[in-house]
Amino acid sequence: MFTDQKYLEVFKLVIAATLLVFISKFIGNYYRLGVPILESGHRDVLGFGYVLSYSLPQAILMAALWLCIGRAFDCKKEALIAMVISLLAIGANFIIKQDLSQFSGIKYLFRLALGVTPYLVFGYMLFKDKRALIIALVYFVSLGSFNASAGLHMRPFNLVDLFAEIIDKRDLFYISVEQADGRRSSFSLMGVFLGAFQLPILYLVLSRLIIAAKNKSRFLSGQTIDLSTTLSKGVATFIFVVFSYTIFNMSIGAISLFNRQFGPLSNTFYMGTNVLAFLISIYVLSLTYRNFLSEYLISRNRKVSWLYFWWNVPVINIFAWLTSLLTLKQAIPLNDRLSKFYASQKDTNAGIKTLIITLTSILLLYQLNRVGFRIDAANSTAVLFFLIGTVISFGMLLWYLNAPSGLWVMLGLVAFSMVNLMFNPPSVNSRYHSGPTNYLALANAIILFTLFHLKSVQNVAPISVKPIEDVEMEEE
């Protein structure tokens, strides 16, 4: 991928198209909220406002995605056909806009079929076999990240709003629109960013899957890494911002999405699809991001160790990344990367393990101390379950830190908690909602995997591959 100069040139077009998608979504949302409210109490969102705020940006996004993929991988015919199908699907989705108040399983299934068809057709034309199913996963990555991020609009679970309240700027991340009757509405600026970031995310994920399918490597198993990847600091920073921002906000948005009151019968198919799409999305995005960070760090002659860890701690990661831009050296030859990779495999990062176990223990003791003051006959059962859950969670952490299989156990338990929420949604006043730590912990477990289990990861880059010479594009 990033060893190819043509791919880098195409990626610049992806960045430019991302800006175009952002502008179109911003204008569309601004116009949509300015549409007068009808007598029914709802806006005519199925009209021109919906086209500007969703259909047009989505059409720009899909057109840019397929045009760039076609150019980067010399498959223009296949990509052009996929683009046409995608645009037709967007038009069909506008016609059959799904209203969950009148949920139709058949209509929703039809929309899913429309969404996945371009990827299946593209994959089959490219490989002529079942590898097309691997390419089809990109649609579920898109669906999962979009649906989870949409939860950011559902208060009071948006933690960004909490930050805004702390600094006494509640509407800091919202754009306010005044209507003709004097009333004001607002839309989330974060949602606009997340919508635009879908383009580089889909492009990078699809690129990884195409290469994995071509080489028949086990990318989705999480056991491969491509040490030939050579990123400039500018491109690496863009990827860092897009992926860290999206994964973090997906984890927050998922709180609202999976705590909503859908009920176990009417929309089970809808929620089941959302759960599946979210799990696929968070896994594939975290895996792609993990490989980019690991490859970038090793290419700059650094082991996967403390710097990698700080890159993945919320808030601290911003300062850690900015500092690394000044301290990391230029890319090194592939043979030197192999040596650094083998050195990293021998390092189990015992210091980081100790820090994680210590901080987790302090947090658990604090929670146990709080629970201790609430024990009475009325809630003794709940406290018992809490204690059992605490012991299991700590045991899972130790398992994950010392054995690669611990990751799959965590993935299974998070999936179980989501299915449980789907069939047993909490009441509106319940204090026991699914929190962001569940989803963010899963993402971090995937991303931090190379810190503790790099020995189970193999390099798939042939040793004869030479990285491109001009890696410091930001200095041009």
BELSUL-V950542 format. One record per backbone hydrogen bond with DSSP energy under -1.0 kcal/mol. CO is the residue of the C=O (numbers start at 1). NH is the residue of the N-H. E is the energy in kcal/mol with one decimal. If there is no record, write none. Layout:
BEGIN
co:nh:e
CO:NH:E
CO:NH:E
END
This chain:
BEGIN
co:nh:e
1:4:-1.8
4:8:-1.7
5:9:-2.0
6:10:-2.4
7:11:-2.2
8:12:-1.4
9:13:-1.1
10:14:-1.7
11:15:-2.0
12:16:-2.0
13:17:-2.7
14:18:-2.1
15:19:-1.5
16:20:-1.6
17:21:-2.5
18:22:-2.3
19:23:-2.3
20:24:-2.3
21:25:-2.4
22:26:-2.5
23:27:-2.5
24:28:-2.3
25:29:-2.6
26:30:-2.2
27:31:-2.4
28:32:-2.6
29:33:-2.0
32:35:-1.1
38:41:-2.1
42:38:-2.6
43:45:-2.2
44:47:-1.5
47:51:-1.6
48:52:-2.4
49:53:-2.3
50:54:-2.3
50:55:-1.5
51:56:-3.6
54:58:-2.5
55:59:-2.2
56:60:-2.4
57:61:-2.6
58:62:-2.6
59:63:-2.3
60:64:-2.5
61:65:-2.5
62:66:-2.3
63:67:-2.3
64:68:-2.3
65:69:-2.3
66:70:-2.5
67:71:-1.8
68:72:-2.6
69:73:-2.2
70:75:-1.8
75:79:-2.4
76:80:-2.5
77:81:-2.1
78:82:-2.1
79:83:-2.3
80:84:-2.2
81:85:-2.2
82:86:-2.3
83:87:-2.4
84:88:-2.2
85:89:-2.3
86:90:-2.0
87:91:-1.9
88:92:-2.3
89:93:-2.5
90:94:-1.6
91:95:-1.4
92:96:-2.1
99:102:-1.8
104:108:-2.5
105:109:-2.5
106:110:-2.1
107:111:-1.8
108:112:-2.2
109:113:-2.3
110:114:-2.2
111:115:-2.2
112:116:-2.2
113:117:-1.6
116:120:-2.1
117:121:-2.9
118:122:-2.3
119:123:-2.7
120:124:-2.6
121:125:-2.5
122:126:-1.8
123:127:-2.4
124:128:-2.3
129:132:-1.8
130:133:-1.9
131:135:-1.3
132:136:-1.7
135:138:-1.7
136:139:-1.2
137:141:-1.8
138:142:-2.2
139:143:-2.8
140:144:-2.6
141:145:-2.1
142:146:-2.2
143:147:-2.5
144:148:-2.1
145:149:-2.0
146:150:-1.8
148:151:-1.1
149:152:-2.0
150:153:-1.7
151:154:-1.8
159:163:-1.8
160:164:-2.2
161:165:-2.2
162:166:-1.9
163:167:-1.6
164:169:-4.0
165:168:-1.5
169:172:-2.0
171:174:-1.5
173:189:-2.7
175:187:-1.7
177:185:-2.8
179:182:-1.7
183:179:-3.3
185:177:-4.2
187:175:-2.7
188:192:-1.2
189:193:-2.0
190:194:-2.7
191:195:-2.1
192:196:-2.0
193:197:-2.4
196:199:-1.4
197:201:-1.8
198:202:-2.8
199:203:-2.5
200:204:-2.4
201:205:-2.7
202:206:-2.7
203:207:-2.1
204:208:-2.2
205:209:-2.4
206:210:-2.5
207:211:-2.3
208:212:-2.5
209:213:-2.6
210:214:-2.5
211:215:-2.6
212:217:-1.8
219:222:-1.8
223:458:-2.7
225:460:-2.6
226:229:-1.5
232:236:-2.6
233:237:-2.1
234:238:-2.0
235:239:-2.4
236:240:-2.6
237:241:-2.5
238:242:-2.5
239:243:-2.6
240:244:-2.2
241:245:-1.9
242:246:-2.0
243:247:-2.8
244:248:-2.0
245:249:-2.1
246:250:-2.5
247:251:-1.9
248:252:-1.5
249:253:-3.1
250:254:-2.1
252:255:-1.3
253:257:-1.9
254:258:-2.5
260:262:-1.6
267:271:-2.7
268:272:-2.9
269:273:-2.1
270:274:-2.0
271:275:-2.5
272:276:-2.3
273:277:-2.8
274:278:-2.6
275:279:-2.4
276:280:-2.3
277:281:-2.7
278:282:-3.2
279:283:-1.8
280:284:-2.8
281:285:-2.7
282:286:-1.7
283:287:-2.4
284:288:-2.6
285:289:-2.7
286:290:-2.6
287:291:-2.1
288:292:-2.1
289:293:-2.5
290:294:-2.5
291:295:-2.8
292:296:-2.4
293:297:-2.4
294:298:-2.3
295:299:-2.2
297:302:-1.6
298:301:-1.9
299:332:-2.3
303:305:-1.5
305:309:-1.9
306:310:-2.5
307:311:-1.8
309:312:-1.6
310:313:-1.3
313:317:-2.7
314:316:-2.3
316:320:-2.6
317:321:-2.3
318:322:-2.1
319:323:-2.2
320:324:-2.0
321:325:-1.6
323:326:-1.0
323:327:-1.4
324:328:-2.7
333:337:-1.7
334:338:-2.3
335:339:-1.6
336:340:-2.2
337:341:-2.8
338:342:-2.5
339:343:-2.0
340:344:-2.1
341:345:-1.9
342:346:-1.1
349:353:-2.0
350:354:-2.4
351:355:-2.0
352:356:-2.5
353:357:-2.6
354:358:-2.5
355:359:-2.6
356:360:-2.3
357:361:-2.3
358:362:-2.2
359:363:-2.2
360:364:-2.6
361:365:-2.5
362:366:-2.2
363:367:-2.3
364:368:-2.7
365:369:-2.3
366:370:-1.9
367:371:-2.4
368:372:-2.0
371:374:-2.0
379:383:-2.3
380:384:-2.2
381:385:-2.4
382:386:-2.0
383:387:-2.5
384:388:-2.4
385:389:-2.7
386:390:-2.2
387:391:-2.2
388:392:-2.4
389:393:-2.6
390:394:-2.3
391:395:-2.2
392:396:-2.5
393:397:-2.1
394:398:-2.1
395:399:-2.2
396:400:-2.9
397:401:-2.5
398:402:-1.1
399:403:-1.9
403:406:-1.8
404:407:-1.5
405:409:-1.3
406:410:-2.0
407:411:-2.2
408:412:-2.1
409:413:-2.2
410:414:-2.3
411:415:-2.0
412:416:-2.2
413:417:-2.3
414:418:-1.9
415:419:-2.3
416:420:-2.5
417:421:-2.0
418:422:-2.0
419:423:-1.8
420:424:-2.2
427:430:-1.4
431:433:-1.2
436:440:-3.0
437:441:-2.2
438:442:-1.3
439:443:-2.0
440:444:-2.7
441:445:-2.2
442:446:-1.7
443:447:-2.5
444:448:-3.2
448:451:-1.6
449:453:-2.4
453:456:-1.8
454:457:-1.6
458:225:-2.1
462:465:-2.0
469:471:-1.6
471:473:-1.1
472:475:-1.5
473:476:-1.6
END
